[in-house]
């Protein structure tokens, strides 16, 4: 693989209680993103409420819907959060946390 590296700012695919099938699906989708594939619905959607180049991967598990928030940078894919979604809207605390993680990440780079 010669794609962009992943930069995990919060959470991991293996940390939440995702099933093996959901972890595999997220892993395959992330590999596509790393290789430059621009995903669209139903697998991914843009998240301009978080920031430019931010997107949300969507995976349905046996009894839960999982989301992985990421940003496509020129040098890496930045993972902002992994969480189980219970409603149609992304919770405001998740959006705020992702924005804060990006501010800290962008502020720490030269």
Secondary structure, DSSP 4 states (H G I P E B T S, - for coil): --SPEEEESS--TTTS---HHHHHHHHHHHHHHHTT----TTTEEE-TTT-TTEEEEEEE-SS-EEEEEEEE-SSEEEEEEEEEE-SSSPPHHHHHHHHHHHHHHHHH--
